Amino acid sequence: MESKSIYQELDRDALVQTFSKLLDRVSPQILLSLNDERLKKRVRRVMATELLWTTPNDLTPEEIEMFNTVVEGRWEK
């Protein structure tokens, strides 16, 4: 069974554009000094932010309210 990554739902073109904008603001020396794990961590953080930014676009109004409630910490089990 092949597991599907949550990141596969991201728009690749939008993600490339996001990384391009971010890379324009960072010096190459900073990126080159990062080890693989630190670089992966930063890339995952950007992808997670992009995913959270686009998630509400696919939700119904009720789901948006539930999402906002959970994010704001008001959700009770």
Phi and psi in radians as a Rosetta constraint file:
Dihedral C 1 N 2 CA 2 C 2 CIRCULARHARMONIC -1.515 0.35
Dihedral N 2 CA 2 C 2 N 3 CIRCULARHARMONIC 2.216 0.35
Dihedral C 2 N 3 CA 3 C 3 CIRCULARHARMONIC -1.522 0.35
Dihedral N 3 CA 3 C 3 N 4 CIRCULARHARMONIC 2.408 0.35
Dihedral C 3 N 4 CA 4 C 4 CIRCULARHARMONIC -1.685 0.35
Dihedral N 4 CA 4 C 4 N 5 CIRCULARHARMONIC 2.229 0.35
Dihedral C 4 N 5 CA 5 C 5 CIRCULARHARMONIC -1.321 0.35
Dihedral N 5 CA 5 C 5 N 6 CIRCULARHARMONIC 2.452 0.35
Dihedral C 5 N 6 CA 6 C 6 CIRCULARHARMONIC -1.082 0.35
Dihedral N 6 CA 6 C 6 N 7 CIRCULARHARMONIC -0.465 0.35
Dihedral C 6 N 7 CA 7 C 7 CIRCULARHARMONIC -1.256 0.35
Dihedral N 7 CA 7 C 7 N 8 CIRCULARHARMONIC -0.271 0.35
Dihedral C 7 N 8 CA 8 C 8 CIRCULARHARMONIC -1.152 0.35
Dihedral N 8 CA 8 C 8 N 9 CIRCULARHARMONIC -0.317 0.35
Dihedral C 8 N 9 CA 9 C 9 CIRCULARHARMONIC -1.419 0.35
Dihedral N 9 CA 9 C 9 N 10 CIRCULARHARMONIC -0.146 0.35
Dihedral C 9 N 10 CA 10 C 10 CIRCULARHARMONIC -1.277 0.35
Dihedral N 10 CA 10 C 10 N 11 CIRCULARHARMONIC 2.559 0.35
Dihedral C 10 N 11 CA 11 C 11 CIRCULARHARMONIC -1.304 0.35
Dihedral N 11 CA 11 C 11 N 12 CIRCULARHARMONIC 1.987 0.35
Dihedral C 11 N 12 CA 12 C 12 CIRCULARHARMONIC -1.040 0.35
Dihedral N 12 CA 12 C 12 N 13 CIRCULARHARMONIC -0.729 0.35
Dihedral C 12 N 13 CA 13 C 13 CIRCULARHARMONIC -1.105 0.35
Dihedral N 13 CA 13 C 13 N 14 CIRCULARHARMONIC -0.747 0.35
Dihedral C 13 N 14 CA 14 C 14 CIRCULARHARMONIC -1.144 0.35
Dihedral N 14 CA 14 C 14 N 15 CIRCULARHARMONIC -0.673 0.35
Dihedral C 14 N 15 CA 15 C 15 CIRCULARHARMONIC -1.162 0.35
Dihedral N 15 CA 15 C 15 N 16 CIRCULARHARMONIC -0.728 0.35
Dihedral C 15 N 16 CA 16 C 16 CIRCULARHARMONIC -1.085 0.35
Dihedral N 16 CA 16 C 16 N 17 CIRCULARHARMONIC -0.722 0.35
Dihedral C 16 N 17 CA 17 C 17 CIRCULARHARMONIC -1.116 0.35
Dihedral N 17 CA 17 C 17 N 18 CIRCULARHARMONIC -0.719 0.35
Dihedral C 17 N 18 CA 18 C 18 CIRCULARHARMONIC -1.076 0.35
Dihedral N 18 CA 18 C 18 N 19 CIRCULARHARMONIC -0.837 0.35
Dihedral C 18 N 19 CA 19 C 19 CIRCULARHARMONIC -1.122 0.35
Dihedral N 19 CA 19 C 19 N 20 CIRCULARHARMONIC -0.653 0.35
Dihedral C 19 N 20 CA 20 C 20 CIRCULARHARMONIC -1.067 0.35
Dihedral N 20 CA 20 C 20 N 21 CIRCULARHARMONIC -0.788 0.35
Dihedral C 20 N 21 CA 21 C 21 CIRCULARHARMONIC -1.101 0.35
Dihedral N 21 CA 21 C 21 N 22 CIRCULARHARMONIC -0.734 0.35
Dihedral C 21 N 22 CA 22 C 22 CIRCULARHARMONIC -1.156 0.35
Dihedral N 22 CA 22 C 22 N 23 CIRCULARHARMONIC -0.718 0.35
Dihedral C 22 N 23 CA 23 C 23 CIRCULARHARMONIC -1.175 0.35
Dihedral N 23 CA 23 C 23 N 24 CIRCULARHARMONIC -0.491 0.35
Dihedral C 23 N 24 CA 24 C 24 CIRCULARHARMONIC -1.135 0.35
Dihedral N 24 CA 24 C 24 N 25 CIRCULARHARMONIC -0.394 0.35
Dihedral C 24 N 25 CA 25 C 25 CIRCULARHARMONIC -1.739 0.35
Dihedral N 25 CA 25 C 25 N 26 CIRCULARHARMONIC -0.009 0.35
Dihedral C 25 N 26 CA 26 C 26 CIRCULARHARMONIC -2.049 0.35
Dihedral N 26 CA 26 C 26 N 27 CIRCULARHARMONIC 2.409 0.35
Dihedral C 26 N 27 CA 27 C 27 CIRCULARHARMONIC -1.308 0.35
Dihedral N 27 CA 27 C 27 N 28 CIRCULARHARMONIC 2.506 0.35
Dihedral C 27 N 28 CA 28 C 28 CIRCULARHARMONIC -1.026 0.35
Dihedral N 28 CA 28 C 28 N 29 CIRCULARHARMONIC -0.550 0.35
Dihedral C 28 N 29 CA 29 C 29 CIRCULARHARMONIC -1.084 0.35
Dihedral N 29 CA 29 C 29 N 30 CIRCULARHARMONIC -0.638 0.35
Dihedral C 29 N 30 CA 30 C 30 CIRCULARHARMONIC -1.133 0.35
Dihedral N 30 CA 30 C 30 N 31 CIRCULARHARMONIC -0.817 0.35
Dihedral C 30 N 31 CA 31 C 31 CIRCULARHARMONIC -1.147 0.35
Dihedral N 31 CA 31 C 31 N 32 CIRCULARHARMONIC -0.709 0.35
Dihedral C 31 N 32 CA 32 C 32 CIRCULARHARMONIC -1.175 0.35
Dihedral N 32 CA 32 C 32 N 33 CIRCULARHARMONIC -0.435 0.35
Dihedral C 32 N 33 CA 33 C 33 CIRCULARHARMONIC -1.410 0.35
Dihedral N 33 CA 33 C 33 N 34 CIRCULARHARMONIC -0.216 0.35
Dihedral C 33 N 34 CA 34 C 34 CIRCULARHARMONIC -1.370 0.35
Dihedral N 34 CA 34 C 34 N 35 CIRCULARHARMONIC 2.410 0.35
Dihedral C 34 N 35 CA 35 C 35 CIRCULARHARMONIC -1.361 0.35
Dihedral N 35 CA 35 C 35 N 36 CIRCULARHARMONIC 2.962 0.35
Dihedral C 35 N 36 CA 36 C 36 CIRCULARHARMONIC -0.993 0.35
Dihedral N 36 CA 36 C 36 N 37 CIRCULARHARMONIC -0.740 0.35
Dihedral C 36 N 37 CA 37 C 37 CIRCULARHARMONIC -1.130 0.35
Dihedral N 37 CA 37 C 37 N 38 CIRCULARHARMONIC -0.751 0.35
Dihedral C 37 N 38 CA 38 C 38 CIRCULARHARMONIC -1.142 0.35
Dihedral N 38 CA 38 C 38 N 39 CIRCULARHARMONIC -0.703 0.35
Dihedral C 38 N 39 CA 39 C 39 CIRCULARHARMONIC -1.137 0.35
Dihedral N 39 CA 39 C 39 N 40 CIRCULARHARMONIC -0.772 0.35
Dihedral C 39 N 40 CA 40 C 40 CIRCULARHARMONIC -1.045 0.35
Dihedral N 40 CA 40 C 40 N 41 CIRCULARHARMONIC -0.729 0.35
Dihedral C 40 N 41 CA 41 C 41 CIRCULARHARMONIC -1.074 0.35
Dihedral N 41 CA 41 C 41 N 42 CIRCULARHARMONIC -0.742 0.35
Dihedral C 41 N 42 CA 42 C 42 CIRCULARHARMONIC -1.175 0.35
Dihedral N 42 CA 42 C 42 N 43 CIRCULARHARMONIC -0.713 0.35
Dihedral C 42 N 43 CA 43 C 43 CIRCULARHARMONIC -1.132 0.35
Dihedral N 43 CA 43 C 43 N 44 CIRCULARHARMONIC -0.776 0.35
Dihedral C 43 N 44 CA 44 C 44 CIRCULARHARMONIC -1.057 0.35
Dihedral N 44 CA 44 C 44 N 45 CIRCULARHARMONIC -0.672 0.35
Dihedral C 44 N 45 CA 45 C 45 CIRCULARHARMONIC -1.112 0.35
Dihedral N 45 CA 45 C 45 N 46 CIRCULARHARMONIC -0.742 0.35
Dihedral C 45 N 46 CA 46 C 46 CIRCULARHARMONIC -1.130 0.35
Dihedral N 46 CA 46 C 46 N 47 CIRCULARHARMONIC -0.753 0.35
Dihedral C 46 N 47 CA 47 C 47 CIRCULARHARMONIC -1.142 0.35
Dihedral N 47 CA 47 C 47 N 48 CIRCULARHARMONIC -0.681 0.35
Dihedral C 47 N 48 CA 48 C 48 CIRCULARHARMONIC -1.142 0.35
Dihedral N 48 CA 48 C 48 N 49 CIRCULARHARMONIC -0.700 0.35
Dihedral C 48 N 49 CA 49 C 49 CIRCULARHARMONIC -1.107 0.35
Dihedral N 49 CA 49 C 49 N 50 CIRCULARHARMONIC -0.762 0.35
Dihedral C 49 N 50 CA 50 C 50 CIRCULARHARMONIC -1.086 0.35
Dihedral N 50 CA 50 C 50 N 51 CIRCULARHARMONIC -0.710 0.35
Dihedral C 50 N 51 CA 51 C 51 CIRCULARHARMONIC -1.119 0.35
Dihedral N 51 CA 51 C 51 N 52 CIRCULARHARMONIC -0.789 0.35
Dihedral C 51 N 52 CA 52 C 52 CIRCULARHARMONIC -1.133 0.35
Dihedral N 52 CA 52 C 52 N 53 CIRCULARHARMONIC -0.603 0.35
Dihedral C 52 N 53 CA 53 C 53 CIRCULARHARMONIC -1.168 0.35
Dihedral N 53 CA 53 C 53 N 54 CIRCULARHARMONIC -0.623 0.35
Dihedral C 53 N 54 CA 54 C 54 CIRCULARHARMONIC -1.649 0.35
Dihedral N 54 CA 54 C 54 N 55 CIRCULARHARMONIC -0.280 0.35
Dihedral C 54 N 55 CA 55 C 55 CIRCULARHARMONIC -0.966 0.35
Dihedral N 55 CA 55 C 55 N 56 CIRCULARHARMONIC -0.849 0.35
Dihedral C 55 N 56 CA 56 C 56 CIRCULARHARMONIC -1.053 0.35
Dihedral N 56 CA 56 C 56 N 57 CIRCULARHARMONIC -0.338 0.35
Dihedral C 56 N 57 CA 57 C 57 CIRCULARHARMONIC -1.121 0.35
Dihedral N 57 CA 57 C 57 N 58 CIRCULARHARMONIC -0.439 0.35
Dihedral C 57 N 58 CA 58 C 58 CIRCULARHARMONIC -1.765 0.35
Dihedral N 58 CA 58 C 58 N 59 CIRCULARHARMONIC 0.091 0.35
Dihedral C 58 N 59 CA 59 C 59 CIRCULARHARMONIC -1.763 0.35
Dihedral N 59 CA 59 C 59 N 60 CIRCULARHARMONIC 2.667 0.35
Dihedral C 59 N 60 CA 60 C 60 CIRCULARHARMONIC -1.321 0.35
Dihedral N 60 CA 60 C 60 N 61 CIRCULARHARMONIC 2.882 0.35
Dihedral C 60 N 61 CA 61 C 61 CIRCULARHARMONIC -0.979 0.35
Dihedral N 61 CA 61 C 61 N 62 CIRCULARHARMONIC -0.647 0.35
Dihedral C 61 N 62 CA 62 C 62 CIRCULARHARMONIC -1.163 0.35
Dihedral N 62 CA 62 C 62 N 63 CIRCULARHARMONIC -0.731 0.35
Dihedral C 62 N 63 CA 63 C 63 CIRCULARHARMONIC -1.168 0.35
Dihedral N 63 CA 63 C 63 N 64 CIRCULARHARMONIC -0.626 0.35
Dihedral C 63 N 64 CA 64 C 64 CIRCULARHARMONIC -1.097 0.35
Dihedral N 64 CA 64 C 64 N 65 CIRCULARHARMONIC -0.750 0.35
Dihedral C 64 N 65 CA 65 C 65 CIRCULARHARMONIC -1.093 0.35
Dihedral N 65 CA 65 C 65 N 66 CIRCULARHARMONIC -0.738 0.35
Dihedral C 65 N 66 CA 66 C 66 CIRCULARHARMONIC -1.138 0.35
Dihedral N 66 CA 66 C 66 N 67 CIRCULARHARMONIC -0.749 0.35
Dihedral C 66 N 67 CA 67 C 67 CIRCULARHARMONIC -1.029 0.35
Dihedral N 67 CA 67 C 67 N 68 CIRCULARHARMONIC -0.862 0.35
Dihedral C 67 N 68 CA 68 C 68 CIRCULARHARMONIC -1.061 0.35
Dihedral N 68 CA 68 C 68 N 69 CIRCULARHARMONIC -0.682 0.35
Dihedral C 68 N 69 CA 69 C 69 CIRCULARHARMONIC -1.097 0.35
Dihedral N 69 CA 69 C 69 N 70 CIRCULARHARMONIC -0.786 0.35
Dihedral C 69 N 70 CA 70 C 70 CIRCULARHARMONIC -1.152 0.35
Dihedral N 70 CA 70 C 70 N 71 CIRCULARHARMONIC -0.777 0.35
Dihedral C 70 N 71 CA 71 C 71 CIRCULARHARMONIC -1.114 0.35
Dihedral N 71 CA 71 C 71 N 72 CIRCULARHARMONIC -0.658 0.35
Dihedral C 71 N 72 CA 72 C 72 CIRCULARHARMONIC -1.388 0.35
Dihedral N 72 CA 72 C 72 N 73 CIRCULARHARMONIC -0.128 0.35
Dihedral C 72 N 73 CA 73 C 73 CIRCULARHARMONIC 1.448 0.35
Dihedral N 73 CA 73 C 73 N 74 CIRCULARHARMONIC 0.335 0.35
Dihedral C 73 N 74 CA 74 C 74 CIRCULARHARMONIC -1.635 0.35
Dihedral N 74 CA 74 C 74 N 75 CIRCULARHARMONIC -0.065 0.35
Dihedral C 74 N 75 CA 75 C 75 CIRCULARHARMONIC -1.319 0.35
Dihedral N 75 CA 75 C 75 N 76 CIRCULARHARMONIC 2.308 0.35
Dihedral C 75 N 76 CA 76 C 76 CIRCULARHARMONIC -2.040 0.35
Dihedral N 76 CA 76 C 76 N 77 CIRCULARHARMONIC 2.393 0.35
